[in-house]
Amino acid sequence: MTSSIADLAAYYSRILLITYSPIMPILLIMGIVGAILSGIIFSHRSMRQNPGSIYFIALSVTISMMMVLDGLPLSLQFITNIPFSKLSPSYCKLINYLTNLCPVLHRYCLVLAAIDRTLITSSNATVRKRSTHRLAYWTISGMTLIAIIYHIHILVGENLYVLSSGTIACAPSIGTYSYFFAYSNLVVNNLIPLSLLTILAIKTLRNLQRVRIQPINTDPIVSNTHRSKDRQLTILLLADIVILVFLQSFVTSLTMYTNITRNQVKSSSQQLFESFLTNTTPFVVCTPPAISFYQNLLISKSFRRKAKEVLFGRFCQHQ
């Protein structure tokens, strides 16, 4: 029995090493490069005229943060076999703070972008007028500030503990706070944004199917341009939402199961399997934002055309 458990542990360790050693660094590089290119494209003057582009620029920033501040330390930890979060209480607090904050910023930026797309696809002209640059700047700034302040509790509640087995763990304080952290992570970081994204995506699709949107601007050339950009941004955002909700549902389900069964007695093999699944969640969390730029290139011909126009145009200017 002991031998089979040891073999199982070794098997899980090999899978994690493969995942976080060759695969995760490639994913991180793809994510960083994609975020930079997306930021350049959506920052272009012709794109920035649309309020929706402001949300995509913010998403590019949060993706860069996730790749550098969340995924990179974890990948280095597996490659070097140095548990950075266990080096000191300060590292423990900081790494856990960033690990929770960065994905939340990305998800709620998606929520804000989805709200904007729901407004702009409305059949009511008054509702469509509410999609403005001013609203984008204020909501993104407010959401970021609230998220930064809300997650400060991690800097207080996280610490290093010596387990009965003699190993050191970076974990929430034992007692009431551990329950608060677990359910806060489940509800605030997972259930609320995923539910909002699902509801807003369905509402946006219904808006698109119900009516053909009549732009506010009466100039037919300007109207067609705005309509094309709005449709393009809506399609790109819906693709982001579908992939994020699909993959993040795995993490949310695992979090719910862990919280429900945390006081149950589990076998060694079951504990190993749950630990293995928990260790794969950062990879799952980083995947949707890392591939966002490349999925945009695949699904949208107009985005590919705009990417060539902006990126090659800039390259030619520097020649």
Secondary structure as a PSIPRED ss2 file (coil, helix, strand):
# PSIPRED VFORMAT (PSIPRED V4.0)

   1 M C   1.000  0.000  0.000
   2 T H   0.000  1.000  0.000
   3 S H   0.000  1.000  0.000
   4 S H   0.000  1.000  0.000
   5 I H   0.000  1.000  0.000
   6 A H   0.000  1.000  0.000
   7 D H   0.000  1.000  0.000
   8 L H   0.000  1.000  0.000
   9 A H   0.000  1.000  0.000
  10 A H   0.000  1.000  0.000
  11 Y H   0.000  1.000  0.000
  12 Y H   0.000  1.000  0.000
  13 S H   0.000  1.000  0.000
  14 R H   0.000  1.000  0.000
  15 I H   0.000  1.000  0.000
  16 L H   0.000  1.000  0.000
  17 L H   0.000  1.000  0.000
  18 I H   0.000  1.000  0.000
  19 T H   0.000  1.000  0.000
  20 Y H   0.000  1.000  0.000
  21 S H   0.000  1.000  0.000
  22 P H   0.000  1.000  0.000
  23 I H   0.000  1.000  0.000
  24 M H   0.000  1.000  0.000
  25 P H   0.000  1.000  0.000
  26 I H   0.000  1.000  0.000
  27 L H   0.000  1.000  0.000
  28 L H   0.000  1.000  0.000
  29 I H   0.000  1.000  0.000
  30 M H   0.000  1.000  0.000
  31 G H   0.000  1.000  0.000
  32 I H   0.000  1.000  0.000
  33 V H   0.000  1.000  0.000
  34 G H   0.000  1.000  0.000
  35 A H   0.000  1.000  0.000
  36 I H   0.000  1.000  0.000
  37 L H   0.000  1.000  0.000
  38 S H   0.000  1.000  0.000
  39 G H   0.000  1.000  0.000
  40 I H   0.000  1.000  0.000
  41 I H   0.000  1.000  0.000
  42 F H   0.000  1.000  0.000
  43 S C   1.000  0.000  0.000
  44 H C   1.000  0.000  0.000
  45 R H   0.000  1.000  0.000
  46 S H   0.000  1.000  0.000
  47 M H   0.000  1.000  0.000
  48 R H   0.000  1.000  0.000
  49 Q C   1.000  0.000  0.000
  50 N C   1.000  0.000  0.000
  51 P H   0.000  1.000  0.000
  52 G H   0.000  1.000  0.000
  53 S H   0.000  1.000  0.000
  54 I H   0.000  1.000  0.000
  55 Y H   0.000  1.000  0.000
  56 F H   0.000  1.000  0.000
  57 I H   0.000  1.000  0.000
  58 A H   0.000  1.000  0.000
  59 L H   0.000  1.000  0.000
  60 S H   0.000  1.000  0.000
  61 V H   0.000  1.000  0.000
  62 T H   0.000  1.000  0.000
  63 I H   0.000  1.000  0.000
  64 S H   0.000  1.000  0.000
  65 M H   0.000  1.000  0.000
  66 M H   0.000  1.000  0.000
  67 M H   0.000  1.000  0.000
  68 V H   0.000  1.000  0.000
  69 L H   0.000  1.000  0.000
  70 D H   0.000  1.000  0.000
  71 G H   0.000  1.000  0.000
  72 L H   0.000  1.000  0.000
  73 P H   0.000  1.000  0.000
  74 L H   0.000  1.000  0.000
  75 S H   0.000  1.000  0.000
  76 L H   0.000  1.000  0.000
  77 Q H   0.000  1.000  0.000
  78 F H   0.000  1.000  0.000
  79 I H   0.000  1.000  0.000
  80 T H   0.000  1.000  0.000
  81 N C   1.000  0.000  0.000
  82 I C   1.000  0.000  0.000
  83 P C   1.000  0.000  0.000
  84 F H   0.000  1.000  0.000
  85 S H   0.000  1.000  0.000
  86 K H   0.000  1.000  0.000
  87 L C   1.000  0.000  0.000
  88 S C   1.000  0.000  0.000
  89 P H   0.000  1.000  0.000
  90 S H   0.000  1.000  0.000
  91 Y H   0.000  1.000  0.000
  92 C H   0.000  1.000  0.000
  93 K H   0.000  1.000  0.000
  94 L H   0.000  1.000  0.000
  95 I H   0.000  1.000  0.000
  96 N H   0.000  1.000  0.000
  97 Y H   0.000  1.000  0.000
  98 L H   0.000  1.000  0.000
  99 T H   0.000  1.000  0.000
 100 N H   0.000  1.000  0.000
 101 L H   0.000  1.000  0.000
 102 C H   0.000  1.000  0.000
 103 P H   0.000  1.000  0.000
 104 V H   0.000  1.000  0.000
 105 L H   0.000  1.000  0.000
 106 H H   0.000  1.000  0.000
 107 R H   0.000  1.000  0.000
 108 Y H   0.000  1.000  0.000
 109 C H   0.000  1.000  0.000
 110 L H   0.000  1.000  0.000
 111 V H   0.000  1.000  0.000
 112 L H   0.000  1.000  0.000
 113 A H   0.000  1.000  0.000
 114 A H   0.000  1.000  0.000
 115 I H   0.000  1.000  0.000
 116 D H   0.000  1.000  0.000
 117 R H   0.000  1.000  0.000
 118 T H   0.000  1.000  0.000
 119 L H   0.000  1.000  0.000
 120 I H   0.000  1.000  0.000
 121 T C   1.000  0.000  0.000
 122 S C   1.000  0.000  0.000
 123 S C   1.000  0.000  0.000
 124 N C   1.000  0.000  0.000
 125 A H   0.000  1.000  0.000
 126 T H   0.000  1.000  0.000
 127 V H   0.000  1.000  0.000
 128 R H   0.000  1.000  0.000
 129 K C   1.000  0.000  0.000
 130 R C   1.000  0.000  0.000
 131 S C   1.000  0.000  0.000
 132 T C   1.000  0.000  0.000
 133 H H   0.000  1.000  0.000
 134 R H   0.000  1.000  0.000
 135 L H   0.000  1.000  0.000
 136 A H   0.000  1.000  0.000
 137 Y H   0.000  1.000  0.000
 138 W H   0.000  1.000  0.000
 139 T H   0.000  1.000  0.000
 140 I H   0.000  1.000  0.000
 141 S H   0.000  1.000  0.000
 142 G H   0.000  1.000  0.000
 143 M H   0.000  1.000  0.000
 144 T H   0.000  1.000  0.000
 145 L H   0.000  1.000  0.000
 146 I H   0.000  1.000  0.000
 147 A H   0.000  1.000  0.000
 148 I H   0.000  1.000  0.000
 149 I H   0.000  1.000  0.000
 150 Y H   0.000  1.000  0.000
 151 H C   1.000  0.000  0.000
 152 I H   0.000  1.000  0.000
 153 H H   0.000  1.000  0.000
 154 I H   0.000  1.000  0.000
 155 L H   0.000  1.000  0.000
 156 V H   0.000  1.000  0.000
 157 G H   0.000  1.000  0.000
 158 E E   0.000  0.000  1.000
 159 N E   0.000  0.000  1.000
 160 L E   0.000  0.000  1.000
 161 Y E   0.000  0.000  1.000
 162 V E   0.000  0.000  1.000
 163 L C   1.000  0.000  0.000
 164 S C   1.000  0.000  0.000
 165 S C   1.000  0.000  0.000
 166 G C   1.000  0.000  0.000
 167 T C   1.000  0.000  0.000
 168 I E   0.000  0.000  1.000
 169 A E   0.000  0.000  1.000
 170 C E   0.000  0.000  1.000
 171 A E   0.000  0.000  1.000
 172 P E   0.000  0.000  1.000
 173 S C   1.000  0.000  0.000
 174 I C   1.000  0.000  0.000
 175 G C   1.000  0.000  0.000
 176 T H   0.000  1.000  0.000
 177 Y H   0.000  1.000  0.000
 178 S H   0.000  1.000  0.000
 179 Y H   0.000  1.000  0.000
 180 F H   0.000  1.000  0.000
 181 F H   0.000  1.000  0.000
 182 A H   0.000  1.000  0.000
 183 Y H   0.000  1.000  0.000
 184 S H   0.000  1.000  0.000
 185 N H   0.000  1.000  0.000
 186 L H   0.000  1.000  0.000
 187 V H   0.000  1.000  0.000
 188 V H   0.000  1.000  0.000
 189 N H   0.000  1.000  0.000
 190 N H   0.000  1.000  0.000
 191 L H   0.000  1.000  0.000
 192 I H   0.000  1.000  0.000
 193 P H   0.000  1.000  0.000
 194 L H   0.000  1.000  0.000
 195 S H   0.000  1.000  0.000
 196 L H   0.000  1.000  0.000
 197 L H   0.000  1.000  0.000
 198 T H   0.000  1.000  0.000
 199 I H   0.000  1.000  0.000
 200 L H   0.000  1.000  0.000
 201 A H   0.000  1.000  0.000
 202 I H   0.000  1.000  0.000
 203 K H   0.000  1.000  0.000
 204 T H   0.000  1.000  0.000
 205 L H   0.000  1.000  0.000
 206 R H   0.000  1.000  0.000
 207 N H   0.000  1.000  0.000
 208 L H   0.000  1.000  0.000
 209 Q H   0.000  1.000  0.000
 210 R H   0.000  1.000  0.000
 211 V C   1.000  0.000  0.000
 212 R C   1.000  0.000  0.000
 213 I C   1.000  0.000  0.000
 214 Q C   1.000  0.000  0.000
 215 P C   1.000  0.000  0.000
 216 I C   1.000  0.000  0.000
 217 N C   1.000  0.000  0.000
 218 T C   1.000  0.000  0.000
 219 D C   1.000  0.000  0.000
 220 P H   0.000  1.000  0.000
 221 I H   0.000  1.000  0.000
 222 V H   0.000  1.000  0.000
 223 S H   0.000  1.000  0.000
 224 N H   0.000  1.000  0.000
 225 T H   0.000  1.000  0.000
 226 H H   0.000  1.000  0.000
 227 R H   0.000  1.000  0.000
 228 S H   0.000  1.000  0.000
 229 K H   0.000  1.000  0.000
 230 D H   0.000  1.000  0.000
 231 R H   0.000  1.000  0.000
 232 Q H   0.000  1.000  0.000
 233 L H   0.000  1.000  0.000
 234 T H   0.000  1.000  0.000
 235 I H   0.000  1.000  0.000
 236 L H   0.000  1.000  0.000
 237 L H   0.000  1.000  0.000
 238 L H   0.000  1.000  0.000
 239 A H   0.000  1.000  0.000
 240 D H   0.000  1.000  0.000
 241 I H   0.000  1.000  0.000
 242 V H   0.000  1.000  0.000
 243 I H   0.000  1.000  0.000
 244 L H   0.000  1.000  0.000
 245 V H   0.000  1.000  0.000
 246 F H   0.000  1.000  0.000
 247 L H   0.000  1.000  0.000
 248 Q H   0.000  1.000  0.000
 249 S H   0.000  1.000  0.000
 250 F H   0.000  1.000  0.000
 251 V H   0.000  1.000  0.000
 252 T H   0.000  1.000  0.000
 253 S H   0.000  1.000  0.000
 254 L H   0.000  1.000  0.000
 255 T H   0.000  1.000  0.000
 256 M H   0.000  1.000  0.000
 257 Y H   0.000  1.000  0.000
 258 T H   0.000  1.000  0.000
 259 N H   0.000  1.000  0.000
 260 I H   0.000  1.000  0.000
 261 T C   1.000  0.000  0.000
 262 R C   1.000  0.000  0.000
 263 N C   1.000  0.000  0.000
 264 Q C   1.000  0.000  0.000
 265 V C   1.000  0.000  0.000
 266 K C   1.000  0.000  0.000
 267 S C   1.000  0.000  0.000
 268 S H   0.000  1.000  0.000
 269 S H   0.000  1.000  0.000
 270 Q H   0.000  1.000  0.000
 271 Q H   0.000  1.000  0.000
 272 L H   0.000  1.000  0.000
 273 F H   0.000  1.000  0.000
 274 E H   0.000  1.000  0.000
 275 S H   0.000  1.000  0.000
 276 F H   0.000  1.000  0.000
 277 L H   0.000  1.000  0.000
 278 T H   0.000  1.000  0.000
 279 N H   0.000  1.000  0.000
 280 T H   0.000  1.000  0.000
 281 T H   0.000  1.000  0.000
 282 P H   0.000  1.000  0.000
 283 F H   0.000  1.000  0.000
 284 V H   0.000  1.000  0.000
 285 V H   0.000  1.000  0.000
 286 C H   0.000  1.000  0.000
 287 T H   0.000  1.000  0.000
 288 P H   0.000  1.000  0.000
 289 P H   0.000  1.000  0.000
 290 A H   0.000  1.000  0.000
 291 I H   0.000  1.000  0.000
 292 S H   0.000  1.000  0.000
 293 F H   0.000  1.000  0.000
 294 Y H   0.000  1.000  0.000
 295 Q H   0.000  1.000  0.000
 296 N H   0.000  1.000  0.000
 297 L H   0.000  1.000  0.000
 298 L H   0.000  1.000  0.000
 299 I H   0.000  1.000  0.000
 300 S C   1.000  0.000  0.000
 301 K H   0.000  1.000  0.000
 302 S H   0.000  1.000  0.000
 303 F H   0.000  1.000  0.000
 304 R H   0.000  1.000  0.000
 305 R H   0.000  1.000  0.000
 306 K H   0.000  1.000  0.000
 307 A H   0.000  1.000  0.000
 308 K H   0.000  1.000  0.000
 309 E H   0.000  1.000  0.000
 310 V H   0.000  1.000  0.000
 311 L H   0.000  1.000  0.000
 312 F H   0.000  1.000  0.000
 313 G H   0.000  1.000  0.000
 314 R H   0.000  1.000  0.000
 315 F H   0.000  1.000  0.000
 316 C H   0.000  1.000  0.000
 317 Q H   0.000  1.000  0.000
 318 H C   1.000  0.000  0.000
 319 Q C   1.000  0.000  0.000
